[in-house]
Structure formats: structure tokens, C-alpha cells
Amino acid sequence: MRLMGKRQIGELEVTDLVATLLLSEIASLPITDPNIPVLHAIVPMVVLLSLEVFSSYILIRTPKLKKLLSATPTILIKEGVLDQAALVAVRLSIEELMSEIRQQGFSNIAYVWYAILEKDGRLTILPRSR
């Protein structure tokens, strides 16, 4: 994960998570089967890591492609109004949203001006000015 430039699991995008799972599966092959040489695991791991770093580089250089392939933040509450369509799109129930709002110290949705579901799954809340 550090070679891919990520520090936490929450920072992983879907492609990063898949690459991490593939790397662990490839690395386990020579451990579980002594007949498989270690080199047969190292070469695909290096290729997979190289492809992951290269694809990250390409996505940074081409913002249109990144917008197409990467997750984007979703506004769930805009100017104090709950967006039901956005909740359906991200498959989040009102109960789950209210739970997260309460965990961030707001007892009622009326105190929230904006609620944004970030691409890493965190909820950012901007309170109403009082």
C-alpha cells in the first residue's frame, strides 16, 4: 500500500483495493505450494504494482479520465434540503445518515446546511450559521 502511495485503507479506491487483494493472493502462492518458485510470484507482483502506479500517474495527468473512472463526492443535504435521489444513488438510508449526523454532534437535520459524502466514505457536515 505504501508503494501505491496510500497510508490507510480508507484512502483506497476500488482499483487500489483490487490490486492489494491480487498482490496478497499472488504473494501467498509460493508460500502455500512449495513447488512454485518465488520468482513466479515476484514477477507478476512487480508488473501489477507497476501497472497500478502507471495508471495512477495517467489519471493525475488526465482529469477527464479521472472524473470518468474515480468516485466523486456526493451532496446529500444542500442548503438544508435533503436530496432523496442522492441517498438512493449512494444506497444510504435516512437512518444511517441521521446516525452519522448525530455522531458528528448534530441532534437534528435542521442544523445541517450541507452534508457531503466524500469519495472515501466519510461524511463532511457544514452547519447552518446561527
C-alpha positions as CSV (number, residue, x, y, z in Angstrom):
1,M,0.0,0.0,0.0
2,R,2.9,2.4,0.7
3,L,4.3,1.7,-2.7
4,M,1.0,2.7,-4.2
5,G,1.1,6.0,-2.2
6,K,-1.7,5.2,0.2
7,R,-1.5,5.3,4.0
8,Q,-4.8,4.0,5.1
9,I,-7.4,1.5,3.9
10,G,-9.9,4.4,3.8
11,E,-7.8,6.1,1.1
12,L,-8.1,3.2,-1.3
13,E,-10.2,3.4,-4.3
14,V,-11.7,0.3,-5.8
15,T,-8.8,-0.3,-8.2
16,D,-6.3,0.1,-5.3
17,L,-8.3,-2.4,-3.2
18,V,-8.4,-4.9,-6.0
19,A,-4.7,-4.6,-6.7
20,T,-4.0,-5.1,-3.0
21,L,-6.1,-8.2,-2.9
22,L,-4.4,-9.6,-6.0
23,L,-1.0,-8.8,-4.6
24,S,-1.7,-10.7,-1.4
25,E,-3.1,-13.7,-3.4
26,I,-0.1,-13.8,-5.7
27,A,2.3,-13.5,-2.8
28,S,0.6,-16.4,-1.0
29,L,1.0,-18.9,-3.9
30,P,4.7,-19.8,-3.3
31,I,4.1,-20.0,0.5
32,T,1.2,-22.4,0.2
33,D,2.7,-24.5,-2.6
34,P,6.5,-25.3,-2.3
35,N,6.6,-26.4,-5.9
36,I,6.0,-22.8,-7.1
37,P,9.3,-20.8,-7.3
38,V,9.3,-17.4,-5.6
39,L,10.3,-15.8,-8.9
40,H,6.9,-16.8,-10.3
41,A,5.2,-14.6,-7.7
42,I,7.7,-11.7,-7.7
43,V,7.4,-11.0,-11.5
44,P,3.6,-10.7,-11.5
45,M,3.7,-8.6,-8.3
46,V,6.2,-6.2,-9.8
47,V,4.1,-6.0,-13.0
48,L,0.9,-5.4,-11.0
49,L,2.5,-2.7,-8.9
50,S,3.9,-1.0,-12.0
51,L,0.5,-1.0,-13.7
52,E,-1.1,0.4,-10.6
53,V,1.5,3.2,-10.3
54,F,1.3,3.9,-14.1
55,S,-2.5,4.1,-14.0
56,S,-2.4,6.5,-11.1
57,Y,0.1,8.7,-13.0
58,I,-2.1,8.7,-16.1
59,L,-5.2,9.5,-14.0
60,I,-3.4,12.5,-12.5
61,R,-2.4,13.8,-15.9
62,T,-5.8,13.4,-17.5
63,P,-8.5,14.9,-15.3
64,K,-11.4,13.9,-17.7
65,L,-10.4,10.2,-17.4
66,K,-10.1,10.5,-13.6
67,K,-13.6,12.1,-13.4
68,L,-14.9,9.2,-15.5
69,L,-13.2,6.4,-13.5
70,S,-12.9,7.7,-10.0
71,A,-15.6,8.3,-7.3
72,T,-16.7,11.8,-6.7
73,P,-18.2,13.5,-3.6
74,T,-22.0,13.4,-3.3
75,I,-24.0,16.2,-1.8
76,L,-26.7,14.6,0.4
77,I,-28.0,17.8,2.0
78,K,-27.8,21.0,0.1
79,E,-28.7,24.4,1.7
80,G,-30.6,22.5,4.4
81,V,-32.7,20.4,2.0
82,L,-32.3,16.6,2.0
83,D,-31.6,15.1,-1.5
84,Q,-33.5,11.8,-1.6
85,A,-32.2,10.9,-5.1
86,A,-28.6,11.3,-3.8
87,L,-29.4,9.0,-0.9
88,V,-30.8,6.4,-3.3
89,A,-27.8,6.8,-5.6
90,V,-25.3,6.1,-2.9
91,R,-27.6,3.4,-1.3
92,L,-27.7,5.1,2.1
93,S,-30.8,5.1,4.3
94,I,-32.1,8.2,6.1
95,E,-31.4,6.3,9.4
96,E,-27.8,5.7,8.5
97,L,-27.4,9.4,7.5
98,M,-29.0,10.6,10.8
99,S,-26.8,8.3,12.8
100,E,-23.7,9.8,11.1
101,I,-25.0,13.3,11.7
102,R,-25.6,12.6,15.4
103,Q,-22.1,11.1,15.7
104,Q,-20.7,14.4,14.5
105,G,-22.6,16.3,17.2
106,F,-25.8,17.5,15.5
107,S,-29.0,16.4,17.1
108,N,-31.3,17.4,14.2
109,I,-31.0,17.6,10.4
110,A,-32.3,21.2,10.7
111,Y,-28.8,22.3,12.0
112,V,-27.1,21.0,8.8
113,W,-26.6,23.3,5.9
114,Y,-24.6,20.9,3.7
115,A,-23.8,17.2,4.1
116,I,-21.3,15.8,1.6
117,L,-20.4,12.1,1.3
118,E,-16.7,12.1,0.4
119,K,-15.3,9.6,-2.0
120,D,-13.5,7.8,0.9
121,G,-16.9,7.2,2.7
122,R,-16.6,10.0,5.3
123,L,-19.4,12.4,5.8
124,T,-18.5,16.1,5.9
125,I,-21.1,18.3,7.5
126,L,-21.2,22.1,7.3
127,P,-23.5,23.6,9.9
128,R,-26.1,26.3,9.4
129,S,-25.0,29.7,10.5
130,R,-27.0,30.7,13.6
